[in-house]
């Protein structure tokens, strides 16, 4: 009996050891890029050229962060990111919930057609639609009415809204912004699982669909709203394609980080910094850390609720 208990205890300890080793190895794989960026961002030029220096700099410095801050025009780019991308993300979180509620809880004509286009919007990547979108924003028109008016009178009343917030806000308001179809689908799956008794009780009390949505559905959907909010913010924060195609003057952080070497060179040429990108290797790493820092801080505050919401919403993969 004693030997059996000892063997079980030994087996349990061995399994725990294997689990700990696996988790530590997996965690190292995940955080290795961050550790590498931190180590490289504080190195001086001689460290980067010294094969004996791998992780720890002989004379660590924060000058790379100054170079990255100036080259990225960090504060201005951060304001542009919030103005163009994050506000669009918040709009999309609310609007997609409205559309998803209608598709999930009501029966109406052409619902299957709308579902087809919803799935199509998820499957078709943005890069395939970028040219017609830019053309549409460059010559903003409604069903070609203004274009027809131009052909008749020669007066072009079409408006160019590129390089403005409208190129981001309009798609978000219409539910076709960045990943909008996926957000609607996530909302729909959650709304379908809500008990019908909640709405029926509200209707008996005289509440209409709008009041029911705001007073019953929204308060009951905190977990899915948080899930969509984090996904929306992260995807908008990382978006460089739309920011590159729609903007020519108002650059976001994602655009700046994608072209960081070019902007470091420009800053050196303009004598804003004392070293060129060809001599200084830590600045791009510092720029990457400065780029990922805000969403990482946001996730640290919300991660407990986010993990719980993922479990309740049922998103996998």
C-alpha positions in Angstrom: 0.0 0.0 0.0 2.8 2.3 0.9 4.7 1.6 -2.3 1.6 2.2 -4.3 1.1 5.6 -2.7 4.7 6.5 -3.2 4.6 5.5 -6.9 1.4 7.7 -7.4 3.0 10.6 -5.6 6.2 10.2 -7.7 4.2 10.0 -10.9 2.2 13.1 -10.0 5.4 15.0 -9.2 6.9 13.9 -12.5 3.8 15.0 -14.5 3.9 18.4 -12.7 7.6 18.8 -13.6 6.9 18.0 -17.2 4.0 20.5 -17.2 6.3 23.2 -15.7 9.0 22.6 -18.2 6.5 22.7 -21.1 4.9 25.9 -19.8 8.3 27.6 -19.2 9.5 26.6 -22.7 6.3 27.9 -24.3 6.4 31.1 -22.3 10.0 31.7 -23.4 9.0 31.2 -27.0 6.3 33.9 -26.6 8.4 36.4 -24.7 11.7 35.9 -26.6 11.0 38.6 -29.2 10.2 41.1 -26.5 13.4 40.2 -24.6 15.4 40.5 -27.8 13.9 43.9 -28.6 14.6 45.2 -25.1 18.2 43.9 -25.2 18.9 45.4 -28.6 17.2 48.7 -27.9 19.7 49.7 -25.1 22.8 48.7 -27.0 25.4 51.1 -28.3 27.0 50.9 -31.7 30.0 49.0 -30.5 27.8 46.4 -28.8 26.0 45.6 -32.0 29.3 45.1 -33.8 30.9 43.1 -30.9 30.2 39.3 -31.4 30.9 38.8 -27.7 27.9 40.9 -26.7 24.8 38.9 -27.0 22.2 40.0 -24.4 23.7 42.6 -22.0 25.1 45.8 -23.3 28.6 46.9 -22.0 27.3 50.5 -21.8 23.5 50.5 -22.0 21.8 53.7 -23.2 18.3 55.0 -23.8 19.3 57.1 -26.8 17.6 54.6 -29.2 14.3 55.6 -27.6 15.0 59.3 -28.3 15.8 58.5 -31.9 12.6 56.4 -32.3 10.5 59.1 -30.6 11.8 61.8 -32.9 11.8 59.7 -36.1 8.2 58.4 -35.5 6.9 61.9 -34.4 5.5 59.7 -31.7 3.1 62.0 -30.0 1.5 63.3 -33.2 1.3 59.8 -34.7 -0.3 58.6 -31.5 -3.0 61.3 -31.7 -3.6 60.3 -35.3 -3.9 56.7 -34.3 -6.5 57.5 -31.6 -8.4 59.9 -33.9 -8.6 57.7 -37.0 -8.3 54.2 -35.8 -9.4 53.8 -32.2 -12.5 56.0 -32.5 -13.4 53.9 -35.5 -12.9 50.8 -33.4 -15.2 52.0 -30.7 -17.9 53.0 -33.3 -17.6 49.6 -34.8 -18.1 47.8 -31.5 -21.5 49.5 -31.0 -22.7 49.5 -34.6 -21.9 45.8 -35.2 -23.9 44.9 -32.0 -26.9 46.7 -33.4 -26.7 44.9 -36.8 -26.0 41.5 -35.2 -29.0 41.8 -32.9 -31.3 42.4 -35.9 -29.8 39.4 -37.8 -29.8 37.1 -34.8 -33.2 37.8 -33.2 -35.6 38.8 -36.0 -37.0 37.2 -39.1 -37.4 39.3 -42.2 -37.2 39.1 -46.0 -33.7 38.9 -47.6 -32.2 37.8 -44.3 -30.4 34.9 -46.1 -29.1 37.3 -48.7 -27.7 39.6 -46.0 -26.1 36.6 -44.3 -24.5 35.6 -47.6 -22.9 39.1 -47.9 -21.9 39.0 -44.2 -20.0 35.7 -44.8 -18.6 37.2 -48.0 -17.2 40.2 -46.1 -15.4 37.9 -43.7 -13.9 35.8 -46.5 -12.8 38.6 -48.9 -9.6 40.3 -47.7 -9.4 44.1 -47.6 -6.6 44.2 -50.1 -8.9 43.0 -52.8 -11.3 45.8 -52.2 -8.8 48.6 -51.6 -8.9 50.1 -55.2 -12.7 50.5 -55.5 -12.8 51.8 -51.9 -10.2 54.5 -52.7 -12.0 55.4 -55.9 -15.3 55.7 -54.0 -13.8 57.9 -51.3 -11.9 60.0 -53.9 -15.2 60.7 -55.7 -17.8 60.3 -53.0 -21.2 59.8 -54.6 -24.5 58.2 -53.7 -25.8 55.7 -56.3 -24.0 57.7 -59.0 -26.5 60.6 -58.6 -23.8 63.3 -58.4 -21.9 61.7 -61.3 -25.0 61.8 -63.4 -25.4 65.5 -62.4 -21.8 66.2 -63.5 -22.4 64.5 -66.9 -25.5 66.7 -67.5 -24.3 70.0 -66.1 -20.5 69.7 -66.2 -20.4 70.7 -62.5 -18.7 68.1 -60.3 -20.2 68.1 -56.8 -18.5 64.8 -55.7 -16.4 65.2 -52.6 -12.9 63.8 -51.9 -12.9 62.5 -48.3 -9.5 60.7 -48.5 -7.0 61.8 -45.8 -9.9 62.6 -43.5 -11.5 60.8 -40.6 -14.6 60.0 -42.7 -12.7 57.3 -44.6 -12.6 55.4 -41.3 -15.8 56.5 -39.7 -18.2 55.9 -42.6 -17.3 52.2 -43.0 -17.5 51.7 -39.2 -20.9 53.4 -39.0 -22.2 51.1 -41.8 -20.7 48.0 -40.2 -18.3 47.3 -43.0 -15.2 48.6 -41.3 -12.0 46.7 -40.5 -13.1 43.1 -39.5 -16.7 44.3 -39.2 -18.2 41.1 -40.6 -16.4 39.0 -38.1 -17.5 41.2 -35.2 -21.1 40.9 -36.4 -20.8 37.2 -36.5 -19.3 37.0 -33.0 -22.2 39.1 -31.7 -24.7 37.0 -33.5 -23.4 33.7 -32.0 -23.7 35.2 -28.5 -27.2 36.8 -29.0 -28.6 33.5 -30.3 -27.7 32.0 -26.9 -29.6 34.5 -24.9 -32.9 33.2 -23.5 -36.0 34.5 -25.3 -37.7 35.1 -22.0 -35.6 38.2 -21.4 -37.1 39.9 -24.4 -40.6 38.6 -23.9 -40.6 40.0 -20.4 -39.5 43.4 -21.7 -42.2 43.3 -24.5 -44.9 42.5 -21.9 -43.8 45.6 -20.0 -44.3 47.7 -23.1 -40.7 48.0 -24.3 -40.0 48.1 -28.1 -37.1 46.5 -29.9 -34.9 49.6 -29.4 -35.6 49.9 -25.6 -35.2 46.1 -25.3 -31.8 46.3 -27.0 -30.4 49.0 -24.7 -32.1 48.0 -21.4 -31.9 44.2 -21.7 -29.5 43.0 -24.4 -26.6 45.4 -23.9 -26.4 44.9 -20.1 -26.5 41.1 -20.6 -23.7 41.2 -23.2 -20.8 42.6 -21.3 -18.6 39.6 -22.0 -19.0 39.6 -25.8 -18.7 43.4 -25.9 -15.4 43.2 -24.1 -14.2 40.5 -26.5 -15.1 42.5 -29.6 -13.7 45.7 -28.1 -10.3 44.2 -27.5 -10.2 42.5 -31.0 -11.3 45.8 -32.6 -8.8 48.0 -30.8 -5.9 45.6 -31.5 -6.7 45.1 -35.2 -7.2 48.9 -35.7 -4.0 49.6 -33.8 -2.0 47.2 -36.0 -3.7 48.4 -39.2 -1.2 49.9 -41.7 -2.8 49.0 -45.0 -5.8 51.3 -44.7 -3.8 54.0 -43.0 -1.3 53.9 -45.9 -3.9 53.9 -48.7 -6.3 56.4 -47.2 -3.8 58.9 -45.6 -1.1 61.1 -47.2 -0.5 63.6 -44.4 -1.9 62.1 -41.2 0.2 59.1 -40.4 -0.6 56.6 -37.7 1.9 54.6 -35.6 1.4 51.5 -37.6 2.4 53.4 -40.8 5.4 54.9 -39.1 6.6 51.6 -37.7 6.3 49.9 -41.0 8.6 52.6 -42.6 10.7 53.2 -39.5 14.1 52.9 -41.3 13.0 55.5 -43.9 11.9 57.9 -41.2 15.1 57.4 -39.1 17.1 58.3 -42.3 14.9 61.4 -42.8 15.4 62.5 -39.2 19.2 62.1 -39.6 19.2 64.0 -42.9 17.2 66.8 -41.3 19.8 66.8 -38.4 17.1 66.1 -35.8 19.2 63.2 -34.6 22.9 62.7 -34.5 23.2 59.3 -36.0 21.9 57.6 -39.2 20.0 54.3 -39.4 22.9 52.7 -41.1 25.0 53.2 -37.9 22.4 52.7 -35.2 20.5 49.4 -34.9 18.7 49.9 -31.6 16.3 52.5 -32.8 14.0 50.2 -34.8 13.8 47.8 -31.8 13.0 50.8 -29.5 10.3 51.9 -32.0 8.7 48.4 -31.9 8.6 48.5 -28.1 7.0 51.9 -28.1 4.5 50.7 -30.7 3.4 47.7 -28.7 3.5 49.3 -25.3 0.0 50.9 -25.3 -2.0 47.8 -26.3 0.1 45.7 -23.9 -0.8 48.0 -21.0 -4.5 47.9 -22.1 -4.4 44.1 -22.1 -2.8 43.9 -18.7 -5.7 45.8 -17.2 -8.4 43.8 -19.1 -6.8 40.4 -19.5 -8.6 38.7 -16.6 -12.0 39.8 -17.9 -11.0 39.1 -21.5 -10.0 35.4 -20.7 -13.3 35.0 -18.9 -15.2 36.5 -21.8 -13.5 34.3 -24.4 -14.6 31.3 -22.3 -18.2 32.4 -22.2 -18.5 33.6 -25.8 -17.1 30.4 -27.0 -14.4 31.6 -29.4 -11.8 29.0 -30.2 -8.9 28.7 -32.6 
